[in-house]
Amino acid sequence: MDELQKLQERVVNPKSLHFNRVPRKTKEEFLALAESDFEGDRGMLLKWLMDGLVKADIAMVLQELEDLKVRVGQLEQRPQPETLKGVKMLSGKRIGGKIR
């Protein structure tokens, strides 16, 4: 294969991923985790990390939704305050309204 074909193969079928500006300690921890738990398979480690983040985000959103449902239920069960009809004057006095 000539050099152009090799380059085209790498572009069309990428088998590697490169990151820049990764802190040294983070890189070392990532590589150590890949070696210890994934037998050096960095791609599977990255997938595992991403899956965990997505699941954590979904769990957090579901918990927030559940909390909101509880709050709405509590607000719906509260007795509604009596409303005043009529006109409120600048002095604060209401005219023509009855309490319902």
C-alpha positions in Angstrom: 0.0 0.0 0.0 1.3 3.4 -0.8 1.2 6.2 1.8 -2.0 7.8 0.3 -4.0 4.6 0.6 -2.8 4.2 4.2 -3.9 7.7 5.1 -7.3 7.2 3.4 -7.8 4.0 5.3 -7.1 5.7 8.6 -9.5 8.5 7.7 -12.3 6.3 6.5 -11.9 3.6 9.1 -10.5 5.3 12.2 -9.3 2.9 14.9 -7.8 5.4 17.2 -8.9 8.5 19.2 -6.5 11.2 20.3 -7.0 13.7 23.1 -5.0 16.8 23.7 -4.4 18.7 26.9 -5.2 15.9 29.3 -3.7 16.5 32.7 -0.9 14.0 33.4 -2.5 12.5 36.6 -5.8 12.0 34.8 -4.1 10.3 31.9 -2.2 8.0 34.2 -5.3 7.1 36.2 -7.2 6.4 33.0 -4.5 4.2 31.6 -4.1 2.4 35.0 -7.9 1.7 35.1 -7.8 0.5 31.5 -5.0 -1.9 32.3 -6.5 -3.2 35.6 -10.2 -3.5 34.8 -10.3 -3.7 31.0 -7.1 -5.5 30.1 -5.8 -2.4 28.4 -8.9 -1.8 26.2 -9.1 1.9 26.4 -12.1 2.1 24.1 -14.2 -0.1 26.3 -13.2 1.9 29.4 -14.3 5.1 27.6 -17.6 3.4 26.7 -18.1 2.3 30.3 -17.4 5.8 31.6 -19.8 7.4 29.1 -22.6 4.8 29.8 -22.2 5.5 33.5 -22.4 9.3 33.0 -25.6 8.9 30.8 -27.2 6.6 33.4 -26.3 9.0 36.2 -27.8 11.9 34.3 -31.0 10.0 33.5 -31.3 8.9 37.2 -30.8 12.5 38.3 -33.4 13.8 35.9 -35.9 11.1 36.9 -35.4 12.0 40.6 -35.9 15.7 39.9 -39.1 14.8 38.0 -40.4 12.7 40.9 -39.6 15.6 43.3 -41.6 18.0 41.1 -44.5 15.6 41.0 -44.6 15.4 44.8 -44.4 19.2 45.1 -47.2 19.7 42.6 -49.3 17.1 44.4 -48.8 19.0 47.7 -49.7 22.3 46.1 -52.8 20.8 44.5 -54.0 19.5 47.9 -53.6 22.8 49.6 -56.8 24.8 50.1 -57.0 27.6 47.7 -56.9 31.1 49.3 -60.0 33.1 49.1 -60.0 35.5 46.2 -61.2 39.0 46.3 -63.1 40.5 43.4 -63.6 44.1 42.7 -61.3 47.1 42.4 -58.4 48.0 44.7 -57.9 51.7 45.2 -54.5 53.3 45.7 -55.2 53.5 49.5 -55.6 49.7 49.6 -59.3 49.7 50.0 -61.4 47.3 47.9 -64.6 48.4 46.3 -67.4 46.2 45.0 -65.9 42.9 45.8 -67.0 40.0 47.9 -65.0 37.2 49.3 -65.7 33.9 47.8 
